[in-house]
Amino acid sequence: MEDKIGILGIGYVGLPLAVFFCKKYQVVAFDTNKSRINELKKGHDRNKQIKKGKLNSKNLLFTFSEAQLKKCNIYIITVPTPIFKNKTPDLRYISKASKLAARLLSPKDIVVYESTVYPGATEEFCVPILEKISGFKSNKDFFVGYSPERINVGDNKNRIDNVSKIISGSNNKTLDKLYSLYKSVLSSKIYKVSSIKVAEACKITENIQRDVNIALINELAIVFNNLNIDTNEVLNAASTKWNFNKYQPGLVGGHCIGVDPYYLVHKSKSHGFKPEIISSARKLNEKMPGKICEFVKYKAKQHGLYPRSCSVLILGASFKENVKDIRNSKSIDLFKKLSLIFNYVEIYDPIAEAHNKTQNTTISTEINKKMKFDIIILSVAHDIFSKINPITLITKKGFVYDIKSFYKRHPKIYRL
Ligand SMILES: NC(=O)c1ccc[n+]([C@@H]2O[C@H](COP(=O)([O-])OP(=O)(O)OC[C@H]3O[C@@H](n4cnc5c(N)ncnc54)[C@H](O)[C@@H]3O)[C@@H](O)[C@H]2O)c1
């Protein structure tokens, strides 16, 4: 039988997968968000990842109707895995998608999870849902796989078709089947691991390593700021050593690095161990908007500026450079913290989504060139900001605080 693939969740991860698989297979791209599906049917990807011409394949069906998924035999789940306010895993999306897959299951079908989860989630949380609702038995009537996604939105160099893809399966036959399935559409290396847990742990390890390393550099940046040492210059000098890994200080937000470590912390705690380094790295990265606020307030004082009469412009609202995604953006946290101290705070981002009121923040898409600001903070290194000379936008007593060391050195530009 020809494989027919159903992808559940057509967001940043699901859409590129659908586009790759439809080169060879019939793909049903299902999402519960009707407006997203209607846009995709018209050839419009609001995330600007996929061009219009690639969305009109005859093998690719966009739908919000469950019935259209019925004839699929492979289901790939790419729904969000956020956290609750108390930083514990919110598995409601993955639970709902698993229930849907379970209702659709036929004998020999395979369900593959690509959403980021803690090790054990697929087999301990998802499989019981699949079994309970379908009435089938895993590894007898249906099979399961896990393949973490490494997509890096805004990065055109490391793409789904040129970075290695990890795959795992509930038994060897499933692993081999998934190997040939992914291999048939991706030119990248497909890397088999021995168990689903290893594949889940691999993804979370990649993101934790990044979070912890950035936290370390953020901590050093706080220390060096207090000692009046230029962190960037230190990092450049240290990078001349063969085994120094260069990371930059900055804000860690988004829905991956700023979220996934909590999944492992939660899982580990349930097994009696609270990971210290991972937890404190997370705490430190969460604290950064507050720390930056303190530094800026201190510099304002040195410049003879009084917060209650100061105007501040933040450059960048999205969670990282050159993307529009503002979910869990620490620039927005920074905006909120600064707004409690300074008279006027504006956040400018011509790329970020939802230019209107989002998270109680108005993101402006144009700079009022007639207005001068006392303080400008570069918080996201969008390429487009290289066209701005922030010095021309500040008042006489004003200064620039460049979190990303984006602008050339200048006596009025401070760096984190
Ligand atoms: N975006 C990234 O850079 C990235 C990278 C690697 C891994 N991941 C992980 O992949 C997963 C998906 O992330 P994303 O960025 O694509 O999220 P996203 O929010 O862009 O897309 C998820 C989509 O799933 C849909 N959805 C929610 N519940 C559904 C359901 N029950 N059935 C069908 N569709 C449903 C949503 O409407 C949304 O369109 C997450 O676990 C994330 O951590 C994301």
PDBQT file of the ligand as one rigid body, heavy atoms in Angstrom, charges set to zero:
ROOT
HETATM    1  N1  LIG A 501       9.307  26.351  15.980  1.00  0.00    +0.000 N 
HETATM    2  C1  LIG A 501      10.476  25.798  16.158  1.00  0.00    +0.000 C 
HETATM    3  O1  LIG A 501      11.497  26.393  15.859  1.00  0.00    +0.000 OA
HETATM    4  C2  LIG A 501      10.589  24.394  16.738  1.00  0.00    +0.000 A 
HETATM    5  C3  LIG A 501      11.792  23.700  16.556  1.00  0.00    +0.000 A 
HETATM    6  C4  LIG A 501      11.904  22.421  17.033  1.00  0.00    +0.000 A 
HETATM    7  C5  LIG A 501      10.846  21.847  17.722  1.00  0.00    +0.000 A 
HETATM    8  N2  LIG A 501       9.695  22.535  17.926  1.00  0.00    +0.000 N 
HETATM    9  C6  LIG A 501       8.616  21.865  18.647  1.00  0.00    +0.000 C 
HETATM   10  O2  LIG A 501       7.645  21.432  17.705  1.00  0.00    +0.000 OA
HETATM   11  C7  LIG A 501       6.339  21.541  18.255  1.00  0.00    +0.000 C 
HETATM   12  C8  LIG A 501       5.485  22.446  17.391  1.00  0.00    +0.000 C 
HETATM   13  O3  LIG A 501       6.062  23.735  17.387  1.00  0.00    +0.000 OA
HETATM   14  P1  LIG A 501       5.644  24.847  16.316  1.00  0.00    +0.000 P 
HETATM   15  O4  LIG A 501       6.620  25.947  16.489  1.00  0.00    +0.000 OA
HETATM   16  O5  LIG A 501       5.464  24.232  14.979  1.00  0.00    +0.000 OA
HETATM   17  O6  LIG A 501       4.233  25.291  16.888  1.00  0.00    +0.000 OA
HETATM   18  P2  LIG A 501       3.153  26.187  16.119  1.00  0.00    +0.000 P 
HETATM   19  O7  LIG A 501       2.358  26.826  17.196  1.00  0.00    +0.000 OA
HETATM   20  O8  LIG A 501       3.798  27.016  15.072  1.00  0.00    +0.000 OA
HETATM   21  O9  LIG A 501       2.251  25.115  15.363  1.00  0.00    +0.000 OA
HETATM   22  C9  LIG A 501       1.483  24.172  15.995  1.00  0.00    +0.000 C 
HETATM   23  C10 LIG A 501       0.174  24.059  15.252  1.00  0.00    +0.000 C 
HETATM   24  O10 LIG A 501      -0.584  23.007  15.851  1.00  0.00    +0.000 OA
HETATM   25  C11 LIG A 501      -1.956  23.350  15.773  1.00  0.00    +0.000 C 
HETATM   26  N3  LIG A 501      -2.684  22.519  16.719  1.00  0.00    +0.000 N 
HETATM   27  C12 LIG A 501      -2.852  22.649  18.046  1.00  0.00    +0.000 A 
HETATM   28  N4  LIG A 501      -3.580  21.622  18.526  1.00  0.00    +0.000 NA
HETATM   29  C13 LIG A 501      -3.867  20.818  17.479  1.00  0.00    +0.000 A 
HETATM   30  C14 LIG A 501      -4.564  19.600  17.352  1.00  0.00    +0.000 A 
HETATM   31  N5  LIG A 501      -5.117  19.003  18.396  1.00  0.00    +0.000 N 
HETATM   32  N6  LIG A 501      -4.682  19.046  16.127  1.00  0.00    +0.000 NA
HETATM   33  C15 LIG A 501      -4.123  19.651  15.053  1.00  0.00    +0.000 A 
HETATM   34  N7  LIG A 501      -3.452  20.826  15.117  1.00  0.00    +0.000 NA
HETATM   35  C16 LIG A 501      -3.307  21.390  16.322  1.00  0.00    +0.000 A 
HETATM   36  C17 LIG A 501      -1.956  24.837  16.082  1.00  0.00    +0.000 C 
HETATM   37  O11 LIG A 501      -3.141  25.436  15.605  1.00  0.00    +0.000 OA
HETATM   38  C18 LIG A 501      -0.705  25.299  15.328  1.00  0.00    +0.000 C 
HETATM   39  O12 LIG A 501      -0.997  25.752  14.019  1.00  0.00    +0.000 OA
HETATM   40  C19 LIG A 501       6.536  22.029  19.687  1.00  0.00    +0.000 C 
HETATM   41  O13 LIG A 501       6.639  20.922  20.525  1.00  0.00    +0.000 OA
HETATM   42  C20 LIG A 501       7.865  22.737  19.615  1.00  0.00    +0.000 C 
HETATM   43  O14 LIG A 501       8.518  22.781  20.866  1.00  0.00    +0.000 OA
HETATM   44  C21 LIG A 501       9.536  23.794  17.423  1.00  0.00    +0.000 A 
ENDROOT
TORSDOF 0
